Amino acid sequence: MAATDKIFYFNGDKAQMELAPIQADWIIDGAPVARNCLLSQAQRGGPSSILWDCTTGVFNWHYDAHESIFVLEGAAVVRDAQGVEHKLRPGDHTLFPAGTRAVWRVDSYIRKVAFLDPSVPHAVMLPLAAWRALARKSKLIWGKISLLIACSPFVSDSVCDFLICFSGDSLV
């Protein structure tokens, strides 16, 4: 990897927030309106940072990449897979590892900066996202067979852990 001396600067006053709708089947209650603005993006689908905000609502969120957030304003309650709730307020920092699922409850408004670091290359994430969507709609035996095939010696442990997390199954 070649070193570079180029530094990228962003003027936050010029942030153009754009609608970033939450998937309809993820919404549990309300009509949350989410927006975001890409602040920075590494080359070839590497780490990125975004400004994100959202209005009142309750919704699921599935993390395809490691996401570290810093809350700027507002608040939310996030419930993890074990049912533990965490109140997020301005100044709080949270890390959601790739494969994490959470339920967000935004009572009025939240604004955060999110730093995303893909756990697997972007070229692999797209087929995995498609596989996850298909597996979520069907709990047939082929899902377990494809999981065994995907977790072959030619696939990295992080990809295998990702698939196991979303299937909810163990190979043992």
C-alpha positions as CSV (number, residue, x, y, z in Angstrom):
1,M,0.0,0.0,0.0
2,A,1.5,3.3,-1.1
3,A,1.8,6.1,1.5
4,T,0.1,9.4,0.8
5,D,0.5,12.8,2.3
6,K,-3.0,14.0,1.1
7,I,-5.3,14.9,4.0
8,F,-9.0,15.3,3.3
9,Y,-10.9,18.2,5.0
10,F,-14.6,18.5,5.4
11,N,-16.5,21.7,6.2
12,G,-19.3,20.6,8.5
13,D,-21.3,23.8,7.8
14,K,-21.8,22.6,4.3
15,A,-23.2,19.1,5.2
16,Q,-26.1,18.3,2.8
17,M,-28.3,15.8,4.7
18,E,-30.1,13.4,2.4
19,L,-33.0,11.1,3.1
20,A,-31.7,7.6,4.1
21,P,-34.9,5.6,4.6
22,I,-34.9,2.8,7.2
23,Q,-36.0,-0.5,5.6
24,A,-39.7,-0.7,5.9
25,D,-39.6,-4.3,7.4
26,W,-37.2,-3.0,10.1
27,I,-39.7,-0.4,11.4
28,I,-41.5,-1.6,14.5
29,D,-43.4,1.5,15.5
30,G,-43.8,5.1,14.3
31,A,-42.6,6.6,11.1
32,P,-38.9,7.5,11.7
33,V,-37.3,9.7,9.2
34,A,-33.5,9.1,8.9
35,R,-31.1,11.2,7.0
36,N,-27.3,11.0,6.4
37,C,-24.4,12.7,4.8
38,L,-21.2,10.9,3.8
39,L,-18.3,12.8,5.4
40,S,-15.4,10.6,4.2
41,Q,-14.8,7.4,2.3
42,A,-11.6,5.5,2.0
43,Q,-10.7,4.1,-1.4
44,R,-12.0,0.7,-2.5
45,G,-14.9,0.5,-0.1
46,G,-12.8,0.9,3.1
47,P,-13.7,2.8,6.2
48,S,-16.0,5.7,6.0
49,S,-17.7,8.3,8.3
50,I,-21.2,9.6,8.1
51,L,-23.4,12.1,9.8
52,W,-26.8,10.5,10.6
53,D,-29.9,11.7,12.3
54,C,-33.3,10.3,12.9
55,T,-36.7,11.3,14.2
56,T,-39.1,9.5,16.6
57,G,-39.6,5.7,16.0
58,V,-38.7,2.2,17.0
59,F,-36.8,0.1,14.5
60,N,-34.4,-2.9,14.1
61,W,-30.9,-2.3,12.8
62,H,-28.5,-4.9,11.4
63,Y,-24.8,-3.9,11.2
64,D,-23.0,-5.3,8.1
65,A,-19.8,-3.4,9.1
66,H,-18.2,-2.5,12.4
67,E,-19.8,0.8,13.4
68,S,-18.5,3.1,16.0
69,I,-20.8,6.0,16.9
70,F,-20.5,9.2,18.8
71,V,-23.8,10.9,19.8
72,L,-23.9,14.6,19.1
73,E,-27.4,15.5,20.2
74,G,-30.7,14.0,21.2
75,A,-31.0,10.5,22.7
76,A,-32.0,7.0,22.0
77,V,-32.4,3.7,23.8
78,V,-30.7,0.7,22.1
79,R,-31.7,-2.8,23.1
80,D,-29.1,-5.5,22.3
81,A,-29.7,-9.1,21.4
82,Q,-29.7,-10.1,25.0
83,G,-32.5,-7.6,25.8
84,V,-30.2,-5.2,27.7
85,E,-31.1,-1.6,27.1
86,H,-28.5,1.2,26.8
87,K,-29.5,4.9,26.8
88,L,-27.4,6.9,24.4
89,R,-26.9,10.6,25.1
90,P,-24.7,13.4,23.7
91,G,-21.0,12.5,24.3
92,D,-21.7,8.7,24.5
93,H,-19.6,6.4,22.3
94,T,-20.7,2.9,21.2
95,L,-19.2,0.2,19.1
96,F,-21.5,-2.2,17.2
97,P,-19.4,-5.1,15.8
98,A,-20.3,-6.4,12.3
99,G,-23.1,-8.9,12.6
100,T,-24.7,-7.1,15.6
101,R,-28.5,-6.6,15.6
102,A,-30.2,-4.0,17.8
103,V,-33.5,-2.4,18.4
104,W,-33.4,1.4,18.4
105,R,-36.0,3.5,20.2
106,V,-35.8,7.2,19.4
107,D,-38.2,9.2,21.5
108,S,-37.8,12.5,19.8
109,Y,-34.5,13.0,17.8
110,I,-30.9,11.8,17.6
111,R,-27.9,13.0,15.7
112,K,-24.6,11.0,15.6
113,V,-21.4,10.6,13.7
114,A,-20.8,7.0,12.6
115,F,-17.5,5.5,11.7
116,L,-17.9,2.4,9.6
117,D,-15.2,-0.2,9.0
118,P,-16.3,-3.1,6.8
119,S,-15.4,-6.5,8.4
120,V,-15.1,-8.1,5.0
121,P,-14.4,-6.6,1.5
122,H,-17.2,-4.8,-0.2
123,A,-17.2,-7.2,-3.0
124,V,-18.0,-10.0,-0.5
125,M,-20.6,-7.9,1.5
126,L,-23.1,-7.6,-1.4
127,P,-23.6,-11.3,-1.9
128,L,-23.6,-11.8,1.9
129,A,-26.3,-9.1,2.2
130,A,-28.4,-10.9,-0.5
131,W,-27.8,-14.3,1.2
132,R,-28.9,-12.8,4.6
133,A,-32.1,-11.3,3.0
134,L,-32.9,-14.7,1.5
135,A,-32.1,-16.6,4.6
136,R,-34.2,-14.3,6.7
137,K,-37.3,-15.1,4.6
138,S,-36.7,-18.9,4.7
139,K,-35.6,-21.2,7.5
140,L,-35.2,-24.3,5.2
141,I,-32.4,-26.8,5.5
142,W,-30.6,-25.4,2.5
143,G,-29.6,-22.4,4.7
144,K,-27.7,-24.7,7.0
145,I,-26.1,-26.5,4.1
146,S,-25.0,-23.3,2.5
147,L,-23.6,-22.2,5.9
148,L,-21.5,-25.3,6.1
149,I,-20.2,-24.8,2.6
150,A,-19.5,-21.1,3.2
151,C,-17.5,-21.9,6.3
152,S,-15.0,-24.0,4.4
153,P,-11.3,-23.7,4.9
154,F,-11.1,-21.2,2.0
155,V,-13.3,-18.6,3.8
156,S,-12.0,-16.4,6.6
157,D,-13.1,-16.9,10.2
158,S,-14.7,-13.4,10.2
159,V,-16.9,-14.2,7.2
160,C,-17.9,-17.5,8.8
161,D,-18.6,-15.8,12.2
162,F,-20.7,-13.2,10.3
163,L,-22.8,-16.0,8.6
164,I,-23.3,-17.9,11.8
165,C,-24.4,-14.8,13.6
166,F,-27.1,-14.1,11.0
167,S,-28.2,-17.7,10.7
168,G,-28.6,-17.9,14.5
169,D,-27.3,-21.5,14.3
170,S,-24.1,-23.2,15.5
171,L,-22.2,-25.6,13.3
172,V,-21.6,-27.9,16.3
